[in-house]
Amino acid sequence: MKKIIFIFLSILSIFNYANAKDFFLNITDQIVENEFRLSYGVSVTDVNKDNKYDFVVTGFGFKNLALSYKDGKLINIVNEKIFTDEERRTIGVAACDIDQDSYEEIYFLNTDTYSGSKIYSDRLIDLNNNKFEDLFEKEINQSELNLTAGRSVVCVDRNGDGAYGIYVANYGGPTRFYELIRDRIKDQAKSLSIDKITGGRAIVSGHILSDRSDIFAANERGDNFLYYNSKGSFQDVAEEYAVQDRFENGRGTALSDLLYRGRLDILSSNWDGMHRAYVLDGDKFKDISTSPYNDPTKIRTVISADFDNDGYDEIFMNNIGEPNKLFKVLEGGIFKEIKMENGLETVGLGTGAAVADVDGDGILELLVSHGESGFQPLTLYKADITNFNYLRIKPLNLYGAPARGATVTMKSNKRIHSKTIDAGSGYLCQMEPVAHYGIRKGEKDFKVEIKWTDGSIETFDIDELNKTYEFRQKL
């Protein structure tokens, strides 16, 4: 009995509301009907076309949720069976506009087996006439079902024309790359020569090397992939650029400007292995990580974001069954560990996480999901700050959809700082499609440069802080 009580109190400690000043505030009480459940991936998209971003949380034998911020609370706003889908085992999720109607379709990756063939296929959810439908349930798409166990999904505008495809990292079966062609879902992976069979884990897509959407895939029991995008075709250059990491097992990934120099670098974390911070140095990537950042952990999701709005990004490392970690990235790529109580989650079974400013106050909320080996509720955090300035850039593509895979570079008197419009990252997850910048002390003379997914660049003046700018790609 004493052991049961101890375990129960340990779980409750995840949600303690400490009064002492800490980096994060624990605001988990804002989540309505926050049950003990098995959750995995989290995405951020506008689920119901109300021009507000919502957290989409996957359920493994539990309902998929769409958490919307209303009257100071996060409330589930979708109860349609085709979306909630609690009979299936959903772990990965990403959203993007595949049919150029400005609405982001939602890809739910289901996995009912560890590896190889599975029973239930994935879902690709669209909203038409205020009703959700699964595009894979259409007869013309039945031959293209993904019946292989998978992990992560990422959106890729490979041709730079706003027609997104969806890369599915499978485990023990061929990679998938779905595109909508003449109103039919087609797997293009084989024709693109990217239908590799490996232990697929995490994926990111963005301006890594080329002027188009490149792909970095962190794998288990095999080399990582780094696909250079040449006019919509892909060439794996992982070995050439020294990011194959052959003897590690990939998990959380993210794109982040670690040197504040105006280009994206790769954060690639490994399960019980050395965590990497790859920075392009000449014609190869160099791992600049040092201890304690690169110390092995049971890592799941990795997020790069400026939580406290001081103009320096933090990296949140979500671990399963051991404490989470938080680091601030200082000038020169120096990783400074930040001690925290809220968000530490010593016995948390972290499986996914995502960030978004869902309440519109200029501070990012961090939603963390839990599960896999035990039932736990969601947790929600935000930085405990009062005096700050920020800038948010929301790029929309030619069709008015979030320009996932585009790069936003903010230039000021103090830095040149690039951020990706997240196409899918973390591990099983996807962040809000907004570039969020905290502002440093004495910072001024702001300009923003957007590199769209076709490689074209537009520059915009910034006249006012503490607001969200919406910029649409020119025809």
Disulfide bonds with the S-S distance in Angstrom:
Cys96-Cys155 2.35
